[in-house]
Amino acid sequence: MPLQHVVEDVVRAAIVEDRSFGDLLPRLMDASRTASPAELTAALPRLAEGIAEAPPNLGGWLAVVSGAWIENGADPGPAGRALVHRITEVTAAALAFADAWEQAADGKPPPDMQQEQPSQDVFGTVAPGLGDGAVTAMMAWFALPQYAMAGCTLLQKAPAVRASVDDRDLRVHAAGEAARYLGQMDHYQALLRVLDGERLLVLDRASRRGWTVTIGGIGDNFQLHVLLGGALIGRPGGLAGHRPAPEIVACFLNADAPDEPPIASTPWNLVDARGEWIWNEGVPADVPAVNGTRVVVIDPPSYERTFPAGRRFPLMPATLRVDGMHLPEDLAGWWRHIKPATRQ
C-alpha cells in the first residue's frame, strides 16, 4: 500500500482514537523504511495534522515517526513549525500535570514519565486539581519524552524551522520548566536558542583589531570557541597562535567525531562587552548585545581548557564565516562600550 494511504489511515485512527491505531502504527513504520525522501516529504504534512489533532498519547507516536522521517531526509517545511507548536502545547499540559501532582501528592515525586504508565491511581491524584483536563494532562506527561525526542531531531536538522520559531521566549521558558522533570527538554530548550545567520563582532583586546563573523547552527560555546580559533588564527589578517587541527575543526562543523575523538583546546579567554567571561558551557545566545550586535572579546588564556572534539548536537551542522576585518581606527567607537575583564 502506498505510504500516503497508510498515513491517512493511521492519522484518522489517531484523531478519533480508534483501536485500529495499534495495528496501523507498525504498518506505517514498515512503509516508512522503504520510502524515498521525496515520498516522506509528501506525506509529512498529513502526519503533522495527526500530531496536532490527536490526543497526546497517540500523537506522541506520530511525532516519533516524523522525527525519524526528518532524520532520513524528509523536508520538514511547514510541518516542522506545526510540530514545534504542538510540543509547546503538550509541554504546557505536562507542566499543569506536574503542578497538580505537587499540590496533591504530599511531597511524593511525580511518576517517572519514561518508566511508568498512566493509571487510575495517577489520574485520581491529579483529577481534583485539573477537572476535565486531567486525562489530557496525564497523557501529555507520559508522552512528553516522545515529543522531546522528535523536537530535538527536528531542530537539529531544520535551520529554516529554527529561524521561523515565533513566541521564542515563551517556548524557551516552558522547555526550561519541563527540563526539571525530563533532561532531554534541556537539549530542546538549547536548540530553540540556537542562532542562525547571526552576526557577531569579535574584538582582540591586544591588537585592537576586530572581525565581523556570521554564525549558524552552533550548539554551545565550546563549539564557538574552536570555530573562531580555526577561522582567525594563522590566516591572512588574522591572529598569531596555534590554530586547531583541520580534523578537530571538522568535528565542530559537520563531521562525525570518531569513537575516540581528538582533544581540542581553546586558545583564548572569551569575554563579553561587560567584561564577564563567556563560559564554554553556555551558548552564543547568552552573549549580550551592544547596539544590537553581540560582541565577543578575545583575551589571553588564564589556563588551558581541553575537551573532546565534537558537537553537542551531532545532527546539526554548523557554520562560521568571516565577513570582514576591522582596523583599530575603525573600532574606536566600539571600544568605548567594552569593559575590562572582571577576572584574569
N, C-alpha and C positions, 0 to 999 in steps of 0.2 A: 504494500500500500504506500503511495507517495507520502512524503513527510508532511506536507501541508494537510492531508486528510487526517493523519494521526494526531497532529497538533490540534486540529479543530475538534476532534472527538475528546481528547484529554482536557482541553480548556473548557469545553462545555460541561464535562463531568465535574471539573473542579469548581466551577462557578455555582452549579446547582447542588454540589455536594453529593453527587451520585456515587453509589457504591462501586460502580464500574471503574472509578478512578484508580483504584489499587491494581487492577488488571491492565489498564491502559498505560500507566506510567512506565512499566518495563518495556512495552512495545515502543513507546516514544524514545526511550534510551537506545533500544536496538536500532531503530530507524535513524537515529542521530549519528550513530557510529559510521555509517556508510554514506552519509550525506556530504555533499561538497560545501565549501564555504558559501557559495552563492545560494544554495538551497537553504542553508541555515539562516542566512541574512534575510531571505524572502519570508521565512516562517517566523522570524523573531518578533515582528510587531504583534502578531496574534498571540504569541506566547506571553508577551508583555501585557496584553489586555487581560489574560488569565491571571497573571501575577497581581495586577491592580484590583481585580474584581473578586477573586476567590478569597475565602477565609484564610487567615494567616497560615494555618497548619498545612493546607493543600498548596497555597501559593508559594510557600517556602520550598517545596519540592520543585515547582516550576522555576523558581529563582535559581536553584542549584543547576538545573538543566541549562538555563540561559547563560550562567557563568561558564559552564563547560563549552557551550557553543562559541562564546566570545573568545575563550582561550584557544579554540580550534579554528579561528579565523572569521567568524561572523562579524559583520559591521554593526556595532550597537545602534548607531543612528538615533532617531528619536526614542526608540525603545529603551535606550540607556538612561535617558532623562526620566522616563516613567519609572524605571526600576529605582533610581535614586529617591524619587518622591515616595514610592511605596515603602522603601526601607525607613524613611523618616516616620511614616505613619505607624509602621509596626514597632519601631523603637519607642514612639510615644505611648503606644498601648502597653508595651512591655514595662516601661517605667511606671505607668499607672498601676500595673500589677505589683511591682516592687513596693510602691508606696502603700498600697492597700495591705500587702503582706506585713510590712514593717509595723503598721498600726494595729494589726490584729494578732500577730504571732508571738507576742511577749518575748521578744529577743531571739526567737528561733530564726536561723538564717533561711532565706528563701530556697526553694528546691533548686538543685543543680540542673540548669536548663540543658546541659549536654549529657547527663547521666540518668535523669529521672524523666517521668512522663506525666501528662495531665491525669488527674484522678479526682474522685469525688471529694476526698479529704482536702486536696489543694483548692478545689472550687469552693468548698464550704468555708475555707478560711478567708478568701477574698470577696466572696459574694456580698456580705453585708456592706462592705465599703464601695463596691463597684456596681451593684444592682444589675441592670440589664446588660451592662458592658463587661460583666465578669467572664463570660465564656470567651469573647474575643480577646480580652486582655490575657487570659490564661494561655490561649493558643499562641498569641504573639510572643509571650515569654518563652515558651518552649521551641518556637520556630525561629527565634532571633539568630541563633548560630547559622542557620541556612542562609538567611538574608545577608548576614555579615560576610560570609564566605563569598557569596555571589557579588556583593558590592565591592569587596576588595579586588576581585578579579576584574570586574568592570572598570574600576577607576584606574587600575594599573595599565589596562590595555587601550583606554579610550581618552586621549587628551582632549578631544573636542567635547566630550561629555564633562570632563573635569572643568573645562573652561566655561561651560554653559550653566553650571550649577547656580541656581538662584537661592535666595534666603540662606546664603552660605553660613552666616554666623549662627543662625538658628539650628541648622543641621549639625554644625560642628559641636555646638553646645550639647545637643541631645546625644550625639555619639559619645561625647566625653562622659556624660552622666551614665550611659549604658556600659561604658568600659569598667565601671565599678563592679559589674556583675559578669561581664564577658570580655576577656582580654582582647579578642580579635576586634572589638569595636574601637580599641585604641588605634589599631592599624587603619581602620576605616576612617577614623577622625583625622589621622595624619594624612591620608590620601585626599581627603576633602580640602586640606590646606596646601596641597602641592601647587606651586606657582608654575604657570606655563606662559611663555612669551614675556617674562618679567625682566625688565632692565634693572641692573644693579650698577652702582658707581663704586669701583674698587680703588681705594687710595692707599698709596705706600707712604707711610709717615716719614721714612728716612729720606727718600729722594724727592718727595712732594709731587711725584707724578701720579697719574691715575689712568684707569681704563673703564670704559663702558662695556659691560658684558650682558648678554641676554641668556637667560636660563630657562629650562623646561624639564619637567619630569624628575626633579631631584628630590629624593625622599628624606634626606637628613643632611646635617652639616658636615658629617664625615665625608659624604659624597661631594658636597660643595667645595670643601677644603682641598681634596685631592684634585678635583677637576680644575680649580683655579691654579693649583701648582702646575698641572700639566699644560695649561694654556699660557701661563705667564712666565715661567722660569725657563731661561735659556733660549727664548725666542727673540727675533729681532725687535728691538724696542722694549723687551721685557725685563725681567729681574734676574739677578745672578742667583746661583744656588744649584741644588741637586734636584732636577726635575724627576718626578715619579716615572718609573719604567713604563714603556708603552703597554705592556701586558697588564700592569696594575691599573693604568688609566682606563683601559678597555673594560676591565671588570666593573668600573664605576660608570661606564657609558651604556654599553649594550651587550657585553659578552658574558657568558655564563662563567662564574667563578669555579675553578677546579675543586675537587673534593678536599685537597689540601691547598687552600688559597695562599698566594704570596702575601707577605706582610707589608702593609702600607704605613707610611709615616707622614705626619703633617709638618710642613716646613716653617710655619709661622704661628703666631697668635693672631687670631682674627677678633677684632673688637668692633662695636658699633659706634655711631656718632656720639653717643653719650659716654663713651669710654668703657662700657661694660663688655665683658668677654662674650663672644659668640660661641656658645658651647657646642661641641660636635654632636652631642646628643639631641640638640634642638633641630629645628627646621628653618629653611630660609624665610618662611613667613613670619618667624619671630623677630627678624631684623627690622628695627624701626626705620621709618622713612623720614627724610629731611626734604621739605618742599616737594613731596610726592615721590621721591626716589629713595629706595633702600640703599644705605651706604655701608660698605664693608671696609674696614681699615686694617692694613697689614702692619703688624709689629714683629720684632724679633721673637723667636720662641722662648718661653720660660723654661720649658723642659720638653723632652722628646715624647711624642704621643705615637704609639704604634697600635695597629689593629689589623685584622684580616681583611684583605681586599674583597669587595663585593657590595652589592646594592641591598639596602633594607628591603626593597620590593623588587624581587628578581624579574618579574614580568614587565616592569616599567623601564623602558629605555630613557636615557637622559640626554640632554643637550646643554652645552655651554659654548657660546660663540662670542669671541672678542670683536666688538663693533668698532672700537677706535681707542687710540691712546691720547691722553691729555697731558700737556706740559705744565710745569709748576705755575707759569704765568696765567694759564687758562683756569686754574683752580683756586685762585686767591679768594674768590667769593665763597667757595665751599669750605675752606679751612676755618673760616670764622665760626662755623657751626660744629666743628669737630672738637670734642673734649679729649684731654689726655687719658690714657688708660688708667682705670681705677685700681688696677693691680698689675704687678710685673711678674 
